[in-house]
Amino acid sequence: MKEKKEKAVKEKAVKKKRTGREEAAAERQSYNGTTDYNVYHMSAGEKLLYVLLAGVLLYGLGYIFYQNVIISLLFSLLALKYPAIRTKAIIRKRKKQLTMQFKDMLYSLSSAVSAGNSVERALVIARDDMVSQYGESNVFIVQELELMVSRISINLNIEDVFADFAERSGLEDIKTFADIFEVAKRTGGNLVQIIRRTTDVIADKIEVETEIDTALSGKKMEQKVVTIMPIALTLFMTVSTDGFMDPIFTTLSGRLVSTVALALILAGALWSNSITNIEI
């Protein structure tokens, strides 16, 4: 009886801890209506769509290499992991978009401050410039500038506003700018000169990253082609050669060869993808 009671207490504690983690994740996602760029929660419809798409592709891949429905269905079960992979890709894409938009915002902010405007007024000018540049108000940087202007209008410290943006963005460049701005504001430094120099350094870094991505875009396409070619060749030989590939699909040694070949293709794809993702 005592053991059952202790077990029930432990299960209740684990459940409470899990619920706390879920609530913390939800809180990080919203920040009282603001966006946490480190988190992305898929809707049930999105998850179902990605699982179905990945399931179809994995089933096809399994059937090409094994010509067996059961093995192909087992392959398709791996699709349940795809929403988590896709979530990470969406987060990376959002951060990349925010980085480019932040660079444009820095140029506008630096120009406005250099023209004699206060930082608070410069943010309003930068917001208007971003709306004019992107032609819509639902892009990330416009929403962030709207939030900054709104918070400053209710007398929040501007350095705290930048710090909150930096924390939610999860981007090193924005964190660097927020830290430098906070130090300059507290020590009474020359904000105009500091903002201008910081803008130049961060913008140059972002431009270098963009140039690297552009230079690697062709290689990334080649990597995808190299990954697809063995799969396409296997399918072509299976369809076009009457019975030539049957030993691969009907014997134990043949299926072992298929497994090794598929493993090498996947390992090569993962390795080539990792070496083309360069961060500075």
N, C-alpha and C positions, 0 to 999 in steps of 0.2 A: 504493500500500500504506500509505504514511504517512497519507494523507488518510482512508482507511478506518479506520485505528487511532484517529485523532483523533476521527472521527465516532462511533465506538463508545464512546470515553471520555466524550464529551459526552452521548450518549444515556443512559449509565449514571449520570452525574451528575444529569441531569434526572429520571430514574426514582427515584433516591435522594432527591432533593428533594421529589418528589411523595409518596413514601412517608412522608417525615418530616412533611409537612403533614397527611396522613391520620392518622398516629399522634398528632399534636398535637391534632387535632380529637377523636379518640376519648378522649384524656386529659382534655380540657376537658369532655367529656360526663359522665365518671364521677367525677373528683376522688376516686378511691378509694371509690366508693360514694355520694358526695354528688351533688347535682344542680346542673348548670350551666344556669341559666335563659336564657342567651344562645344555647344550642345545643339543637336537637331533631333527632334522627336518626329518620327514618321507617323502618319495617320494609318489606320487599319487598311484603308484602301491602297495606300502606297506600298505597304508591306506585302499585301496580297499580290499586287501587280508585279513587284520585283521578284517575289518568290515564283510566280507563274512563269515569268520570262526566263529566269535563271533555270527553272526546272526543265523547261522545254529545251534550252540550249544544252544543258548537262545530259539530258536524256539522249539528244541527238549525238552528242560527243561519245557517250557510252556505247550507243548502237553502232556508230562508225567503227569503233575499235574492237567491239566484242560480238556484234550481231546477235545479241541476246537480250530479250525483253526484261528479264529479272535483273540482270546486272545493270542494265540501263536505268531501271527504276531505282535501284540502289544509288546509282550516281545522282539521280535527280533529287534525292533526299538532301544532298549537300546544298541545295538551293535555300534551305532554311537558314543558312549562315549568310546568305547574300545581303539581306537588308542591313546587317551590321556593317558589312564592307561598303555598301552603297552609302550609308550614313556618313562614314569617314570621308568618302569622296565628295559628298555634298558639302561637308564642313570645310574641306580644303578648297573647294571651288568658291564658297562664300568668302573665305578669308582672302583668297587671291583677288576677288573682285573688290573687296574692301580695301586691300592694299593699294591697288591702282587708283581707286577713288580718293583715298587718303592723300596720295601724292598730289593729285590735282587740287585738293583742298588746301594743302600746305602752300602751294604756289599762290593761290588766291589769298590766303591768310597773310602770307609774307608781304604780298603787294599792298594789301590794305593797311597793314601796320606801318609799312615803310612810307605810306602816303600821309601818315600823321594820325591815323585813327587809333582809338584804344582797342585793346584786344577784344573787349566785349562788342564793340561796334564792328570790328573786323570779322567776327564770327557771323554777324548778320549779313555783311557783304559777301562773305564766303558762301553762306547758304544760298543767297540769291544767285551767285555765280554758278553754283553747282546745279541749281534748278534750271538755269539757262543752258548750261552745258549738256546736261543729260536729258533735258526736255521732259522730265517727269519727277514727281515728288516721292515715289515709292522706292527709290534706290537707297542703299544702305547709308551712304554718307549724308544724303539730304535728311534722312530720318534722324541721324545722329546729331546733325547741326540744329535741326528743329528742337530736339530734346535739350541740347546745350543752351540754346537761346532761351528756351522756356525756363530752364532751371536757374539760369543767371538772373532772369527777370524776377524771380522770387528770392533773390539775394543769397543764393548758394555760392560758395567760393568757387571761382573759376578753376583753380588747381584741383579741387575735389571733383569737379565735373570732368576734367580731362583724365583724372586718375580712374574714375569709374568707367569711362569709355575704354581706357587702356586695359583694365582688368577684364572687361567683357569681351574685348576683341581677341585677346590671346595672341596678339601680334607684337613681336619684339620692337618693330619700328615705332609703333604707337606708344608702347611702354617707355621707350627711350625719350620720345618727345615729351611725354607727360612728366617724366622724372626731371628732365632738364628744365622744363617750364616751371615746375614746382620749386626747384632750387633757386632759379633766377627770381621768381616772384618773392620768395621769402628773404633772399639776401639783398634784394634791391638792385639786381643787375640790369644792364641795358637790354631790355626786353626786345627792342626792335632789332638790334644786332644779333642777339642770341637766337631769336626766331628765324632770322634770315640765314644765319650760318647753319643752324640745325636743319632747316628746310633743305638747304643745298646738299648737306651730307646724306640725309635720309633719302632725298629724291634721287641722288646719284646711285645709292645702293639699290633702290627699287628699279632704276633703269638698267643697272647691270643684271639684276635678276631677270628682267624682262628680255634683255638681249640673249641671255643664256637659254631661256625658254624658247625663244625664237630659233636660235641656232640648233637646239635639240629637237625641235618639232619634226624635222625631216627624219631624224634618227628614230624617233618614237614611232613614226609611221612605218619605217622599215622594220622595226622590231615587231610590230603587229603583223606585217606581211609574212615575216619569217616564222612567226608562230602559227599562222593560219595555213601556210603552204603544206607542211607535212600532213595536216588533217585533211586538206583538200586533195592531196595526192593519194592518201589512203582511200578516201571515198571514190575518187576517180578510178583507181585500180580495181576496187571492189565491184563497181558498176560496169566498167568497160571490159574486164577480163572474165570470161565465163568460167567460174570455178577455180580460177588461179589462186585466189586468196582464201579458199575454203579451209586449208590446213591451219591457217592462222586463227580461225574462228571455231574450229571443231576439236582441236587437240590441246592437251594441257601445255605442251611446250609452246604452241602457237599463241595461246592466251598469255603465257608468261612473257613472250616477246612483245605482245601488244601492251602489257602492263608496263614493262620497262620503257618502251617507246613513248607511251603516254606520260610516264613520270618524267622522262627527260625533256619532253616538250614543255610540260608545266614548270619544271625547275628552270629551264632556260628562259621562259617568259617572265617568271618572278625575278630572276637574277638580272635580266636586261632591263626590266622596269625599275629595279632598285638603283642601278647605276646611272640611269637617265634622270633620276630625281635628285637634282643638285640644289642644295641650299647654301646661301652665304650669309 
